[in-house]
Protein backbone atom coordinates (compact mmCIF):
# COMPACT_ATOMS: atom_id res chain seq x y z
CA UNK A 1 0.00 0.00 0.00
CA UNK A 2 1.50 3.27 -1.10
CA UNK A 3 0.80 5.96 1.50
CA UNK A 4 3.42 8.42 0.31
CA UNK A 5 0.78 10.93 -0.80
CA UNK A 6 -1.23 10.67 2.42
CA UNK A 7 -1.58 13.95 4.30
CA UNK A 8 -2.61 13.79 7.98
CA UNK A 9 -5.74 15.70 8.88
CA UNK A 10 -8.02 16.20 11.85
CA UNK A 11 -10.75 13.68 12.55
CA UNK A 12 -14.25 15.10 12.60
CA UNK A 13 -17.16 14.05 14.82
CA UNK A 14 -19.22 12.71 11.91
CA UNK A 15 -16.49 10.23 11.00
CA UNK A 16 -16.57 8.74 14.48
CA UNK A 17 -20.35 8.32 14.58
CA UNK A 18 -20.27 5.11 12.53
CA UNK A 19 -16.93 3.79 13.74
CA UNK A 20 -16.72 0.24 14.97
CA UNK A 21 -13.31 0.83 16.53
CA UNK A 22 -11.07 3.89 16.80
CA UNK A 23 -7.37 3.35 17.45
CA UNK A 24 -5.44 6.31 18.78
CA UNK A 25 -1.69 6.69 19.12
CA UNK A 26 -0.98 9.41 21.64
CA UNK A 27 -4.11 11.55 21.42
CA UNK A 28 -7.56 11.50 23.02
CA UNK A 29 -10.34 11.57 20.45
CA UNK A 30 -13.16 10.54 22.78
CA UNK A 31 -14.30 14.14 23.21
CA UNK A 32 -15.12 14.24 19.49
CA UNK A 33 -17.45 11.27 19.64
CA UNK A 34 -21.19 11.67 19.80
CA UNK A 35 -22.38 10.69 23.32
CA UNK A 36 -24.12 7.52 22.10
CA UNK A 37 -20.91 6.36 20.38
CA UNK A 38 -18.68 7.07 23.34
CA UNK A 39 -20.70 4.73 25.52
CA UNK A 40 -20.96 1.81 23.09
CA UNK A 41 -18.81 -1.22 23.57
CA UNK A 42 -17.95 -4.23 21.49
CA UNK A 43 -17.88 -7.63 23.16
CA UNK A 44 -15.10 -6.94 25.64
CA UNK A 45 -13.52 -3.79 24.23
CA UNK A 46 -14.43 -0.14 24.13
CA UNK A 47 -14.87 1.71 20.84
CA UNK A 48 -11.79 3.81 21.61
CA UNK A 49 -8.49 1.97 21.90
CA UNK A 50 -5.42 3.88 23.02
CA UNK A 51 -1.98 2.64 22.05
CA UNK A 52 -0.15 5.13 24.25
CA UNK A 53 2.79 2.79 24.78
CA UNK A 54 3.94 3.21 21.17
CA UNK A 55 6.93 5.56 21.12
CA UNK A 56 7.28 8.11 18.32
CA UNK A 57 8.90 6.46 15.31
CA UNK A 58 11.33 9.38 15.17
CA UNK A 59 12.69 8.34 18.58
CA UNK A 60 12.92 4.59 18.08
CA UNK A 61 11.58 3.19 14.83
CA UNK A 62 12.13 -0.49 15.63
CA UNK A 63 10.44 -0.31 19.05
CA UNK A 64 7.52 1.64 17.56
CA UNK A 65 7.22 -0.93 14.78
CA UNK A 66 7.25 -3.85 17.21
CA UNK A 67 4.65 -2.25 19.52
CA UNK A 68 2.34 -1.47 16.60
CA UNK A 69 2.76 -5.03 15.31
CA UNK A 70 1.83 -6.44 18.75
CA UNK A 71 -1.23 -4.19 18.95
CA UNK A 72 -2.37 -5.07 15.43
CA UNK A 73 -2.10 -8.78 16.21
CA UNK A 74 -4.22 -8.27 19.34
CA UNK A 75 -6.73 -6.15 17.41
CA UNK A 76 -7.08 -8.88 14.78
CA UNK A 77 -7.69 -11.46 17.51
CA UNK A 78 -10.31 -9.20 19.13
CA UNK A 79 -12.05 -8.62 15.80
CA UNK A 80 -12.15 -12.35 15.08
CA UNK A 81 -13.94 -12.89 18.39
CA UNK A 82 -16.57 -10.24 17.60
CA UNK A 83 -17.46 -11.58 14.17
N, C-alpha and C positions, 0 to 999 in steps of 0.2 A: 504494500500500500504506500503510495507516494503521498506524503503529507508536507512536502517542501513548500507548497503554495498556501498552506493553512495559516490563517492569521487569527490569533486568539481574540476573543471578544467577550463581553459581559453576557452572562446568562440572564434571561428575563423570566419573570414570574410565569408567563403563559407557557413557556417551554417545560417548566417543572410540573405543571398541572396534570399532565398525562404520563409522567415518568413512572416507570416501574421501580427503578433504582437510580440513585444519584451518587456517584463516587466523587469525593472531593479530596484533593491533595493540598492541604495547608490552608484552606479557607472555609468559612462557615456560610453555606448557602441556605440554611434552613429558614432564615428570616424572609427569603424571597418566596417561599412556598405558600400557596394558598392554605389556610388553616386546615381544611379537610385533608389535604395531601400530607401535611406535616404530621398528622396523627395516624395515618395509615401504617400498617405493617405487613410484611410478607412473612409467611410461615414463622420463622424465628428471627428475622432481621428487620431492621427499620428501613424505610425508604432511603434515608441519608446514611451513607457509609463514609467514614472519615479515615483516610490513610495518612494520618499525621506523622507516622513513623518513617515515612519516605523522605530521605534527605534530598535537598536540591541536587539535581544532576550536575550542576556546575561545581559543587563541592566534592562529590564522590560519585561518579557515574556508575561504577560497578556495584556499589552498595545500593544506589537508587534502583538500578536495573533489577537486582536480586529481590529487593523488597517488593517492587511492583509485580514481578513474576510470581512471588509467593501469594500476594493479594489476588492476582488474577486467577491463579489456581483455586484459591478458596472461593472466590466469587463464582467460578464455573461450577464447583461442587454445590454451592448454595442454590444456584439456579437450576441445577439438575434435580434437586430435591423439591423445588417448588413447581416443577412442570409435571 
